[in-house]
């Protein structure tokens, strides 16, 4: 029963993260700009290196360490993308950035929640190897 409760909590946390991501795109004060949705690409890529490394290695090996390094690089890229988009000038409107700083902060908060959910799911999924 505890496994079901943790899975429901993880699903709720993941949906809250995606809600913040959608709010950063859809709210009118953030210019109705859907560019922050590119972060979903990083959400999909994030667990893949560790899942591949777990299948082909023991507890502590160079393969697993490389998987963790790649996961860290993907997470840093996902956190850097909204900051870069908030600082980059818009090609269509002068004196405006691609996304607003408020939208970037909502995307950063969504990143914290979604990446925390993914890490927690991987930890619950394979508790003995962490």
N, CA, C and O atoms as CSV, one atom per row, in Angstrom:
chain,resi,resn,atom,element,x,y,z
A,1,UNK,N,N,0.816,-1.193,0.000
A,1,UNK,CA,C,0.000,0.000,0.000
A,1,UNK,C,C,0.861,1.260,0.000
A,1,UNK,O,O,0.477,2.278,-0.575
A,2,UNK,N,N,2.031,1.189,0.650
A,2,UNK,CA,C,2.904,2.360,0.672
A,2,UNK,C,C,3.439,2.668,-0.723
A,2,UNK,O,O,3.666,3.831,-1.055
A,3,UNK,N,N,3.642,1.633,-1.542
A,3,UNK,CA,C,4.102,1.851,-2.911
A,3,UNK,C,C,3.076,2.590,-3.740
A,3,UNK,O,O,3.427,3.437,-4.561
A,4,UNK,N,N,1.805,2.274,-3.530
A,4,UNK,CA,C,0.731,2.947,-4.266
A,4,UNK,C,C,0.659,4.417,-3.851
A,4,UNK,O,O,0.496,5.296,-4.697
A,5,UNK,N,N,0.780,4.682,-2.548
A,5,UNK,CA,C,0.709,6.070,-2.076
A,5,UNK,C,C,1.868,6.901,-2.621
A,5,UNK,O,O,1.680,8.053,-3.011
A,6,UNK,N,N,3.053,6.321,-2.647
A,6,UNK,CA,C,4.191,7.076,-3.178
A,6,UNK,C,C,4.047,7.298,-4.679
A,6,UNK,O,O,4.438,8.346,-5.192
A,7,UNK,N,N,3.491,6.326,-5.380
A,7,UNK,CA,C,3.273,6.492,-6.814
A,7,UNK,C,C,2.229,7.569,-7.097
A,7,UNK,O,O,2.377,8.345,-8.042
A,8,UNK,N,N,1.179,7.617,-6.285
A,8,UNK,CA,C,0.161,8.663,-6.439
A,8,UNK,C,C,0.756,10.035,-6.121
A,8,UNK,O,O,0.458,11.013,-6.807
A,9,UNK,N,N,1.588,10.110,-5.093
A,9,UNK,CA,C,2.237,11.384,-4.752
A,9,UNK,C,C,3.179,11.837,-5.868
A,9,UNK,O,O,3.247,13.025,-6.183
A,10,UNK,N,N,3.906,10.890,-6.464
A,10,UNK,CA,C,4.787,11.243,-7.574
A,10,UNK,C,C,3.993,11.718,-8.789
A,10,UNK,O,O,4.404,12.658,-9.470
A,11,UNK,N,N,2.866,11.078,-9.061
A,11,UNK,CA,C,2.022,11.503,-10.183
A,11,UNK,C,C,1.468,12.905,-9.939
A,11,UNK,O,O,1.409,13.721,-10.859
A,12,UNK,N,N,1.066,13.179,-8.711
A,12,UNK,CA,C,0.561,14.513,-8.378
A,12,UNK,C,C,1.660,15.561,-8.522
A,12,UNK,O,O,1.426,16.641,-9.065
A,13,UNK,N,N,2.856,15.243,-8.036
A,13,UNK,CA,C,3.967,16.197,-8.138
A,13,UNK,C,C,4.334,16.447,-9.599
A,13,UNK,O,O,4.586,17.586,-9.991
A,14,UNK,N,N,4.364,15.395,-10.398
A,14,UNK,CA,C,4.668,15.576,-11.818
A,14,UNK,C,C,3.631,16.415,-12.528
A,14,UNK,O,O,3.968,17.248,-13.369
A,15,UNK,N,N,2.363,16.199,-12.192
A,15,UNK,CA,C,1.313,16.998,-12.831
A,15,UNK,C,C,1.383,18.456,-12.382
A,15,UNK,O,O,1.077,19.354,-13.167
A,16,UNK,N,N,1.776,18.705,-11.145
A,16,UNK,CA,C,1.946,20.089,-10.694
A,16,UNK,C,C,3.110,20.763,-11.434
A,16,UNK,O,O,3.030,21.941,-11.782
A,17,UNK,N,N,4.179,20.016,-11.669
A,17,UNK,CA,C,5.294,20.570,-12.435
A,17,UNK,C,C,4.880,20.944,-13.847
A,17,UNK,O,O,5.246,22.008,-14.348
A,18,UNK,N,N,4.119,20.069,-14.488
A,18,UNK,CA,C,3.654,20.380,-15.837
A,18,UNK,C,C,2.634,21.513,-15.830
A,18,UNK,O,O,2.537,22.262,-16.803
A,19,UNK,N,N,1.875,21.648,-14.750
A,19,UNK,CA,C,0.949,22.776,-14.639
A,19,UNK,C,C,1.718,24.098,-14.615
A,19,UNK,O,O,1.333,25.052,-15.290
A,20,UNK,N,N,2.799,24.156,-13.843
A,20,UNK,CA,C,3.608,25.375,-13.808
A,20,UNK,C,C,4.243,25.653,-15.171
A,20,UNK,O,O,4.363,26.807,-15.580
A,21,UNK,N,N,4.645,24.602,-15.863
A,21,UNK,CA,C,5.209,24.789,-17.197
A,21,UNK,C,C,4.158,25.338,-18.159
A,21,UNK,O,O,4.444,26.240,-18.945
A,22,UNK,N,N,2.951,24.798,-18.097
A,22,UNK,CA,C,1.874,25.302,-18.956
A,22,UNK,C,C,1.494,26.735,-18.597
A,22,UNK,O,O,1.205,27.542,-19.481
A,23,UNK,N,N,1.492,27.053,-17.306
A,23,UNK,CA,C,1.185,28.427,-16.900
A,23,UNK,C,C,2.234,29.410,-17.406
A,23,UNK,O,O,1.908,30.542,-17.762
A,24,UNK,N,N,3.481,28.983,-17.437
A,24,UNK,CA,C,4.527,29.882,-17.940
A,24,UNK,C,C,4.374,30.155,-19.424
A,24,UNK,O,O,4.891,31.151,-19.931
A,25,UNK,N,N,3.673,29.287,-20.117
A,25,UNK,CA,C,3.465,29.492,-21.557
A,25,UNK,C,C,2.146,30.186,-21.864
A,25,UNK,O,O,2.093,31.021,-22.767
A,26,UNK,N,N,1.090,29.865,-21.144
A,26,UNK,CA,C,-0.255,30.252,-21.553
A,26,UNK,C,C,-0.768,31.550,-20.943
A,26,UNK,O,O,-1.701,32.146,-21.481
A,27,UNK,N,N,-0.194,31.997,-19.850
A,27,UNK,CA,C,-0.723,33.212,-19.228
A,27,UNK,C,C,-0.481,34.434,-20.111
A,27,UNK,O,O,0.600,34.585,-20.681
A,28,UNK,N,N,-1.484,35.307,-20.228
A,28,UNK,CA,C,-1.338,36.456,-21.132
A,28,UNK,C,C,-0.263,37.453,-20.701
A,28,UNK,O,O,0.325,38.116,-21.556
A,29,UNK,N,N,0.009,37.576,-19.411
A,29,UNK,CA,C,1.053,38.515,-18.996
A,29,UNK,C,C,2.447,38.017,-19.373
A,29,UNK,O,O,3.417,38.771,-19.301
A,30,UNK,N,N,2.547,36.749,-19.773
A,30,UNK,CA,C,3.821,36.209,-20.253
A,30,UNK,C,C,3.842,36.117,-21.773
A,30,UNK,O,O,4.596,35.315,-22.322
A,31,UNK,N,N,3.052,36.900,-22.454
A,31,UNK,CA,C,3.043,37.097,-23.903
A,31,UNK,C,C,2.519,35.894,-24.690
A,31,UNK,O,O,2.736,35.828,-25.900
A,32,UNK,N,N,1.842,34.946,-24.051
A,32,UNK,CA,C,1.339,33.743,-24.727
A,32,UNK,C,C,2.410,33.097,-25.601
A,32,UNK,O,O,2.146,32.732,-26.747
A,33,UNK,N,N,3.602,32.959,-25.066
A,33,UNK,CA,C,4.744,32.426,-25.795
A,33,UNK,C,C,4.943,30.968,-25.397
A,33,UNK,O,O,5.085,30.666,-24.212
A,34,UNK,N,N,4.956,30.068,-26.365
A,34,UNK,CA,C,5.056,28.639,-26.081
A,34,UNK,C,C,6.483,28.114,-26.209
A,34,UNK,O,O,6.685,26.900,-26.246
A,35,UNK,N,N,7.459,28.984,-26.275
A,35,UNK,CA,C,8.853,28.571,-26.385
A,35,UNK,C,C,9.349,27.771,-25.174
A,35,UNK,O,O,10.155,26.861,-25.370
A,36,UNK,N,N,8.921,28.053,-23.935
A,36,UNK,CA,C,9.417,27.249,-22.808
A,36,UNK,C,C,9.048,25.765,-22.866
A,36,UNK,O,O,9.592,24.968,-22.101
A,37,UNK,N,N,8.144,25.388,-23.750
A,37,UNK,CA,C,7.772,23.974,-23.849
A,37,UNK,C,C,8.915,23.107,-24.381
A,37,UNK,O,O,8.837,21.880,-24.318
A,38,UNK,N,N,9.980,23.731,-24.907
A,38,UNK,CA,C,11.133,22.958,-25.357
A,38,UNK,C,C,11.801,22.214,-24.204
A,38,UNK,O,O,12.588,21.296,-24.436
A,39,UNK,N,N,11.501,22.592,-22.983
A,39,UNK,CA,C,12.083,21.936,-21.809
A,39,UNK,C,C,11.594,20.484,-21.710
A,39,UNK,O,O,12.271,19.643,-21.118
A,40,UNK,N,N,10.440,20.193,-22.277
A,40,UNK,CA,C,9.914,18.821,-22.242
A,40,UNK,C,C,10.887,17.860,-22.918
A,40,UNK,O,O,10.984,16.696,-22.527
A,41,UNK,N,N,11.597,18.334,-23.918
A,41,UNK,CA,C,12.617,17.518,-24.576
A,41,UNK,C,C,13.659,17.042,-23.561
A,41,UNK,O,O,14.094,15.892,-23.613
A,42,UNK,N,N,14.056,17.918,-22.644
A,42,UNK,CA,C,15.022,17.538,-21.613
A,42,UNK,C,C,14.397,16.594,-20.589
A,42,UNK,O,O,15.082,15.717,-20.063
A,43,UNK,N,N,13.108,16.760,-20.299
A,43,UNK,CA,C,12.434,15.851,-19.377
A,43,UNK,C,C,12.445,14.422,-19.912
A,43,UNK,O,O,12.619,13.468,-19.153
A,44,UNK,N,N,12.260,14.282,-21.216
A,44,UNK,CA,C,12.246,12.950,-21.829
A,44,UNK,C,C,13.651,12.357,-21.846
A,44,UNK,O,O,13.823,11.163,-21.599
A,45,UNK,N,N,14.653,13.179,-22.135
A,45,UNK,CA,C,16.026,12.681,-22.222
A,45,UNK,C,C,16.661,12.398,-20.865
A,45,UNK,O,O,17.598,11.604,-20.782
A,46,UNK,N,N,16.176,13.025,-19.813
A,46,UNK,CA,C,16.839,12.983,-18.509
A,46,UNK,C,C,17.082,11.570,-17.967
A,46,UNK,O,O,18.224,11.283,-17.609
A,47,UNK,N,N,16.102,10.669,-17.879
A,47,UNK,CA,C,16.379,9.374,-17.256
A,47,UNK,C,C,17.053,8.356,-18.170
A,47,UNK,O,O,17.501,7.316,-17.687
A,48,UNK,N,N,17.139,8.616,-19.454
A,48,UNK,CA,C,17.628,7.610,-20.398
A,48,UNK,C,C,19.068,7.169,-20.117
A,48,UNK,O,O,19.313,5.963,-20.117
A,49,UNK,N,N,20.044,8.067,-19.876
A,49,UNK,CA,C,21.411,7.584,-19.635
A,49,UNK,C,C,21.529,6.664,-18.420
A,49,UNK,O,O,22.254,5.670,-18.469
A,50,UNK,N,N,20.834,6.980,-17.345
A,50,UNK,CA,C,20.934,6.132,-16.160
A,50,UNK,C,C,20.234,4.794,-16.372
A,50,UNK,O,O,20.719,3.766,-15.900
A,51,UNK,N,N,19.118,4.791,-17.064
A,51,UNK,CA,C,18.429,3.530,-17.334
A,51,UNK,C,C,19.277,2.616,-18.211
A,51,UNK,O,O,19.302,1.404,-17.997
A,52,UNK,N,N,19.964,3.177,-19.188
A,52,UNK,CA,C,20.857,2.374,-20.030
A,52,UNK,C,C,22.047,1.887,-19.217
A,52,UNK,O,O,22.451,0.731,-19.345
A,53,UNK,N,N,22.613,2.750,-18.386
A,53,UNK,CA,C,23.778,2.370,-17.586
A,53,UNK,C,C,23.428,1.293,-16.568
A,53,UNK,O,O,24.256,0.427,-16.287
A,54,UNK,N,N,22.236,1.325,-16.016
A,54,UNK,CA,C,21.833,0.299,-15.051
A,54,UNK,C,C,21.713,-1.072,-15.702
A,54,UNK,O,O,21.994,-2.087,-15.064
A,55,UNK,N,N,21.306,-1.112,-16.942
A,55,UNK,CA,C,21.147,-2.398,-17.622
A,55,UNK,C,C,22.488,-3.036,-17.956
A,55,UNK,O,O,22.579,-4.260,-18.053
A,56,UNK,N,N,23.529,-2.231,-18.134
A,56,UNK,CA,C,24.795,-2.752,-18.631
A,56,UNK,C,C,25.940,-2.672,-17.633
A,56,UNK,O,O,27.099,-2.789,-18.032
A,57,UNK,N,N,25.658,-2.476,-16.353
A,57,UNK,CA,C,26.760,-2.348,-15.406
A,57,UNK,C,C,26.359,-2.854,-14.029
A,57,UNK,O,O,25.196,-3.152,-13.758
A,58,UNK,N,N,27.373,-2.938,-13.170
A,58,UNK,CA,C,27.160,-3.316,-11.777
A,58,UNK,C,C,26.832,-2.076,-10.958
A,58,UNK,O,O,26.476,-1.031,-11.504
A,59,UNK,N,N,26.959,-2.208,-9.619
A,59,UNK,CA,C,26.599,-1.091,-8.746
A,59,UNK,C,C,27.412,0.169,-9.027
A,59,UNK,O,O,26.841,1.225,-9.301
A,60,UNK,N,N,28.714,0.071,-8.963
A,60,UNK,CA,C,29.570,1.243,-9.163
A,60,UNK,C,C,30.555,0.932,-10.281
A,60,UNK,O,O,31.520,0.192,-10.089
A,61,UNK,N,N,30.306,1.489,-11.414
A,61,UNK,CA,C,31.202,1.289,-12.544
A,61,UNK,C,C,31.322,2.591,-13.315
A,61,UNK,O,O,30.602,3.558,-13.063
A,62,UNK,N,N,32.240,2.590,-14.252
A,62,UNK,CA,C,32.432,3.788,-15.067
A,62,UNK,C,C,31.209,4.066,-15.935
A,62,UNK,O,O,30.908,5.220,-16.237
A,63,UNK,N,N,30.512,3.017,-16.332
A,63,UNK,CA,C,29.318,3.196,-17.164
A,63,UNK,C,C,28.219,3.934,-16.395
A,63,UNK,O,O,27.571,4.830,-16.935
A,64,UNK,N,N,28.017,3.551,-15.133
A,64,UNK,CA,C,26.998,4.225,-14.329
A,64,UNK,C,C,27.406,5.664,-14.019
A,64,UNK,O,O,26.562,6.560,-14.007
A,65,UNK,N,N,28.678,5.883,-13.772
A,65,UNK,CA,C,29.152,7.244,-13.514
A,65,UNK,C,C,28.995,8.121,-14.753
A,65,UNK,O,O,28.671,9.303,-14.638
A,66,UNK,N,N,29.222,7.553,-15.931
A,66,UNK,CA,C,29.008,8.305,-17.164
A,66,UNK,C,C,27.527,8.630,-17.344
A,66,UNK,O,O,27.179,9.721,-17.796
A,67,UNK,N,N,26.657,7.686,-16.993
A,67,UNK,CA,C,25.220,7.946,-17.059
A,67,UNK,C,C,24.807,9.077,-16.133
A,67,UNK,O,O,23.997,9.924,-16.508
A,68,UNK,N,N,25.360,9.095,-14.921
A,68,UNK,CA,C,25.066,10.189,-13.989
A,68,UNK,C,C,25.603,11.524,-14.501
A,68,UNK,O,O,24.960,12.560,-14.328
A,69,UNK,N,N,26.775,11.503,-15.130
A,69,UNK,CA,C,27.330,12.728,-15.696
A,69,UNK,C,C,26.440,13.261,-16.820
A,69,UNK,O,O,26.185,14.463,-16.897
A,70,UNK,N,N,25.970,12.369,-17.687
A,70,UNK,CA,C,25.089,12.800,-18.773
A,70,UNK,C,C,23.759,13.317,-18.234
A,70,UNK,O,O,23.212,14.288,-18.757
A,71,UNK,N,N,23.236,12.671,-17.189
A,71,UNK,CA,C,22.002,13.163,-16.569
A,71,UNK,C,C,22.199,14.565,-15.999
A,71,UNK,O,O,21.324,15.421,-16.126
A,72,UNK,N,N,23.336,14.792,-15.380
A,72,UNK,CA,C,23.626,16.109,-14.820
A,72,UNK,C,C,23.725,17.160,-15.921
A,72,UNK,O,O,23.231,18.277,-15.765
A,73,UNK,N,N,24.358,16.805,-17.026
A,73,UNK,CA,C,24.450,17.736,-18.152
A,73,UNK,C,C,23.090,18.074,-18.734
A,73,UNK,O,O,22.839,19.221,-19.104
A,74,UNK,N,N,22.211,17.083,-18.819
A,74,UNK,CA,C,20.860,17.322,-19.334
A,74,UNK,C,C,20.088,18.223,-18.372
A,74,UNK,O,O,19.381,19.132,-18.807
A,75,UNK,N,N,20.219,17.978,-17.074
A,75,UNK,CA,C,19.508,18.802,-16.091
A,75,UNK,C,C,20.017,20.243,-16.100
A,75,UNK,O,O,19.221,21.179,-16.024
A,76,UNK,N,N,21.325,20.428,-16.193
A,76,UNK,CA,C,21.881,21.784,-16.247
A,76,UNK,C,C,21.403,22.497,-17.510
A,76,UNK,O,O,21.104,23.690,-17.473
A,77,UNK,N,N,21.331,21.778,-18.617
A,77,UNK,CA,C,20.830,22.382,-19.858
A,77,UNK,C,C,19.374,22.797,-19.721
A,77,UNK,O,O,18.976,23.849,-20.222
A,78,UNK,N,N,18.577,21.976,-19.043
A,78,UNK,CA,C,17.162,22.311,-18.859
A,78,UNK,C,C,16.996,23.521,-17.951
A,78,UNK,O,O,16.079,24.318,-18.150
A,79,UNK,N,N,17.860,23.672,-16.965
A,79,UNK,CA,C,17.780,24.845,-16.101
A,79,UNK,C,C,18.349,26.088,-16.788
A,79,UNK,O,O,17.934,27.205,-16.480
A,80,UNK,N,N,19.287,25.909,-17.709
A,80,UNK,CA,C,19.896,27.057,-18.381
A,80,UNK,C,C,19.034,27.597,-19.513
A,80,UNK,O,O,19.090,28.790,-19.808
A,81,UNK,N,N,18.237,26.747,-20.154
A,81,UNK,CA,C,17.456,27.186,-21.316
A,81,UNK,C,C,16.512,28.347,-21.009
A,81,UNK,O,O,16.508,29.316,-21.768
A,82,UNK,N,N,15.707,28.307,-19.932
A,82,UNK,CA,C,14.835,29.457,-19.668
A,82,UNK,C,C,15.603,30.737,-19.341
A,82,UNK,O,O,15.156,31.834,-19.675
A,83,UNK,N,N,16.746,30.598,-18.695
A,83,UNK,CA,C,17.545,31.780,-18.370
A,83,UNK,C,C,18.094,32.411,-19.645
A,83,UNK,O,O,18.086,33.632,-19.795
A,84,UNK,N,N,18.566,31.576,-20.559
A,84,UNK,CA,C,19.072,32.087,-21.834
A,84,UNK,C,C,17.947,32.730,-22.633
A,84,UNK,O,O,18.138,33.784,-23.238
A,85,UNK,N,N,16.771,32.098,-22.638
A,85,UNK,CA,C,15.638,32.662,-23.375
A,85,UNK,C,C,15.152,33.970,-22.753
A,85,UNK,O,O,14.671,34.853,-23.463
A,86,UNK,N,N,15.274,34.097,-21.447
A,86,UNK,CA,C,14.864,35.341,-20.792
A,86,UNK,C,C,15.864,36.467,-21.038
A,86,UNK,O,O,15.500,37.641,-20.970
A,87,UNK,N,N,17.103,36.127,-21.321
A,87,UNK,CA,C,18.128,37.150,-21.561
A,87,UNK,C,C,18.292,37.492,-23.038
A,87,UNK,O,O,18.793,38.567,-23.366
A,88,UNK,N,N,17.880,36.598,-23.930
A,88,UNK,CA,C,18.074,36.815,-25.368
A,88,UNK,C,C,17.053,37.820,-25.902
A,88,UNK,O,O,15.883,37.772,-25.525
A,89,UNK,N,N,17.485,38.721,-26.766
A,89,UNK,CA,C,16.530,39.695,-27.322
A,89,UNK,C,C,15.586,39.042,-28.324
A,89,UNK,O,O,15.963,38.120,-29.048
A,90,UNK,N,N,14.374,39.529,-28.350
A,90,UNK,CA,C,13.371,39.013,-29.274
A,90,UNK,C,C,13.679,39.482,-30.692
A,90,UNK,O,O,14.008,40.652,-30.889
A,91,UNK,N,N,13.581,38.599,-31.680
A,91,UNK,CA,C,13.866,39.028,-33.054
A,91,UNK,C,C,12.754,39.890,-33.655
A,91,UNK,O,O,12.988,40.599,-34.634
A,92,UNK,N,N,11.558,39.840,-33.087
A,92,UNK,CA,C,10.438,40.576,-33.676
A,92,UNK,C,C,10.148,41.903,-32.983
A,92,UNK,O,O,9.778,42.871,-33.646
A,93,UNK,N,N,10.307,41.967,-31.663
A,93,UNK,CA,C,9.970,43.176,-30.905
A,93,UNK,C,C,11.232,43.706,-30.233
A,93,UNK,O,O,11.925,42.970,-29.530
A,94,UNK,N,N,11.527,44.981,-30.452
A,94,UNK,CA,C,12.721,45.566,-29.825
A,94,UNK,C,C,12.490,45.757,-28.327
A,94,UNK,O,O,11.360,45.942,-27.876
A,95,UNK,N,N,13.567,45.708,-27.582
A,95,UNK,CA,C,13.574,45.907,-26.127
A,95,UNK,C,C,12.727,44.881,-25.393
A,95,UNK,O,O,12.187,45.181,-24.328
A,96,UNK,N,N,12.602,43.698,-25.930
A,96,UNK,CA,C,11.881,42.614,-25.268
A,96,UNK,C,C,12.697,41.343,-25.395
A,96,UNK,O,O,13.405,41.153,-26.384
A,97,UNK,N,N,12.602,40.471,-24.400
A,97,UNK,CA,C,13.291,39.188,-24.483
A,97,UNK,C,C,12.354,38.147,-25.094
A,97,UNK,O,O,11.163,38.398,-25.277
A,98,UNK,N,N,12.910,36.980,-25.406
A,98,UNK,CA,C,12.100,35.929,-26.026
A,98,UNK,C,C,10.996,35.487,-25.076
A,98,UNK,O,O,9.840,35.363,-25.481
A,99,UNK,N,N,11.347,35.249,-23.812
A,99,UNK,CA,C,10.325,34.986,-22.794
A,99,UNK,C,C,10.540,35.975,-21.655
A,99,UNK,O,O,11.639,36.500,-21.480
A,100,UNK,N,N,9.511,36.221,-20.900
A,100,UNK,CA,C,9.629,37.175,-19.795
A,100,UNK,C,C,10.334,36.519,-18.604
A,100,UNK,O,O,10.324,35.294,-18.482
A,101,UNK,N,N,10.939,37.313,-17.735
A,101,UNK,CA,C,11.597,36.740,-16.557
A,101,UNK,C,C,10.628,35.989,-15.640
A,101,UNK,O,O,11.023,35.018,-14.995
A,102,UNK,N,N,9.373,36.422,-15.573
A,102,UNK,CA,C,8.388,35.695,-14.770
A,102,UNK,C,C,8.115,34.310,-15.321
A,102,UNK,O,O,7.976,33.349,-14.565
A,103,UNK,N,N,8.040,34.208,-16.642
A,103,UNK,CA,C,7.846,32.901,-17.266
A,103,UNK,C,C,9.064,32.016,-17.037
A,103,UNK,O,O,8.931,30.812,-16.814
A,104,UNK,N,N,10.247,32.611,-17.091
A,104,UNK,CA,C,11.464,31.838,-16.840
A,104,UNK,C,C,11.494,31.310,-15.409
A,104,UNK,O,O,11.928,30.183,-15.173
A,105,UNK,N,N,11.038,32.114,-14.459
A,105,UNK,CA,C,11.024,31.640,-13.071
A,105,UNK,C,C,10.000,30.521,-12.879
A,105,UNK,O,O,10.243,29.588,-12.115
A,106,UNK,N,N,8.863,30.606,-13.561
A,106,UNK,CA,C,7.897,29.503,-13.480
A,106,UNK,C,C,8.455,28.227,-14.103
A,106,UNK,O,O,8.216,27.133,-13.592
A,107,UNK,N,N,9.192,28.358,-15.194
A,107,UNK,CA,C,9.810,27.180,-15.816
A,107,UNK,C,C,10.866,26.590,-14.894
A,107,UNK,O,O,10.986,25.369,-14.794
A,108,UNK,N,N,11.633,27.439,-14.219
A,108,UNK,CA,C,12.640,26.932,-13.275
A,108,UNK,C,C,11.978,26.174,-12.127
A,108,UNK,O,O,12.467,25.126,-11.705
A,109,UNK,N,N,10.872,26.703,-11.627
A,109,UNK,CA,C,10.144,26.016,-10.563
A,109,UNK,C,C,9.579,24.689,-11.072
A,109,UNK,O,O,9.608,23.687,-10.358
A,110,UNK,N,N,9.070,24.683,-12.296
A,110,UNK,CA,C,8.580,23.440,-12.896
A,110,UNK,C,C,9.720,22.440,-13.061
A,110,UNK,O,O,9.529,21.243,-12.846
A,111,UNK,N,N,10.905,22.920,-13.441
A,111,UNK,CA,C,12.067,22.036,-13.560
A,111,UNK,C,C,12.404,21.386,-12.227
A,111,UNK,O,O,12.669,20.185,-12.168
A,112,UNK,N,N,12.395,22.174,-11.160
A,112,UNK,CA,C,12.678,21.609,-9.835
A,112,UNK,C,C,11.707,20.488,-9.495
A,112,UNK,O,O,12.112,19.426,-9.021
A,113,UNK,N,N,10.440,20.728,-9.737
A,113,UNK,CA,C,9.424,19.739,-9.380
A,113,UNK,C,C,9.530,18.495,-10.260
A,113,UNK,O,O,9.511,17.375,-9.750
A,114,UNK,N,N,9.639,18.682,-11.568
A,114,UNK,CA,C,9.644,17.530,-12.480
A,114,UNK,C,C,10.923,16.714,-12.326
A,114,UNK,O,O,10.862,15.486,-12.278
A,115,UNK,N,N,12.075,17.368,-12.249
A,115,UNK,CA,C,13.309,16.611,-12.078
A,115,UNK,C,C,13.354,15.926,-10.714
A,115,UNK,O,O,13.854,14.807,-10.604
A,116,UNK,N,N,12.842,16.578,-9.684
A,116,UNK,CA,C,12.744,15.917,-8.379
A,116,UNK,C,C,11.839,14.702,-8.425
A,116,UNK,O,O,12.122,13.688,-7.787
A,117,UNK,N,N,10.754,14.798,-9.177
A,117,UNK,CA,C,9.843,13.668,-9.325
A,117,UNK,C,C,10.512,12.521,-10.065
A,117,UNK,O,O,10.375,11.363,-9.670
A,118,UNK,N,N,11.236,12.833,-11.134
A,118,UNK,CA,C,11.910,11.779,-11.905
A,118,UNK,C,C,12.981,11.101,-11.061
A,118,UNK,O,O,13.091,9.875,-11.064
A,119,UNK,N,N,13.772,11.893,-10.338
A,119,UNK,CA,C,14.820,11.312,-9.493
A,119,UNK,C,C,14.208,10.457,-8.394
A,119,UNK,O,O,14.706,9.371,-8.097
A,120,UNK,N,N,13.141,10.939,-7.798
A,120,UNK,CA,C,12.476,10.167,-6.742
A,120,UNK,C,C,11.902,8.869,-7.306
A,120,UNK,O,O,11.979,7.827,-6.656
A,121,UNK,N,N,11.327,8.924,-8.508
A,121,UNK,CA,C,10.800,7.703,-9.111
A,121,UNK,C,C,11.919,6.706,-9.382
A,121,UNK,O,O,11.755,5.512,-9.132
A,122,UNK,N,N,13.055,7.178,-9.889
A,122,UNK,CA,C,14.172,6.270,-10.131
A,122,UNK,C,C,14.707,5.707,-8.823
A,122,UNK,O,O,15.161,4.564,-8.782
A,123,UNK,N,N,14.658,6.502,-7.747
A,123,UNK,CA,C,15.142,6.039,-6.456
A,123,UNK,C,C,14.187,5.010,-5.856
A,123,UNK,O,O,14.633,4.001,-5.309
A,124,UNK,N,N,12.877,5.253,-5.951
A,124,UNK,CA,C,11.886,4.305,-5.440
A,124,UNK,C,C,11.897,3.040,-6.274
A,124,UNK,O,O,11.740,1.941,-5.741
A,125,UNK,N,N,12.084,3.187,-7.593
A,125,UNK,CA,C,12.065,2.052,-8.499
A,125,UNK,C,C,13.191,1.071,-8.202
A,125,UNK,O,O,13.000,-0.139,-8.316
A,126,UNK,N,N,14.355,1.574,-7.826
A,126,UNK,CA,C,15.498,0.700,-7.591
A,126,UNK,C,C,16.225,1.146,-6.328
A,126,UNK,O,O,17.342,1.657,-6.401
A,127,UNK,N,N,15.600,0.955,-5.181
A,127,UNK,CA,C,16.128,1.448,-3.914
A,127,UNK,C,C,17.451,0.797,-3.551
A,127,UNK,O,O,18.302,1.451,-2.948
A,128,UNK,N,N,17.655,-0.459,-3.893
A,128,UNK,CA,C,18.834,-1.177,-3.438
A,128,UNK,C,C,20.120,-0.690,-4.108
A,128,UNK,O,O,21.200,-0.893,-3.555
A,129,UNK,N,N,20.041,-0.067,-5.256
A,129,UNK,CA,C,21.256,0.344,-5.954
A,129,UNK,C,C,21.696,1.754,-5.610
A,129,UNK,O,O,22.809,2.133,-5.976
A,130,UNK,N,N,20.886,2.554,-4.926
A,130,UNK,CA,C,21.281,3.934,-4.649
A,130,UNK,C,C,22.087,3.978,-3.408
A,130,UNK,O,O,22.523,5.052,-2.993
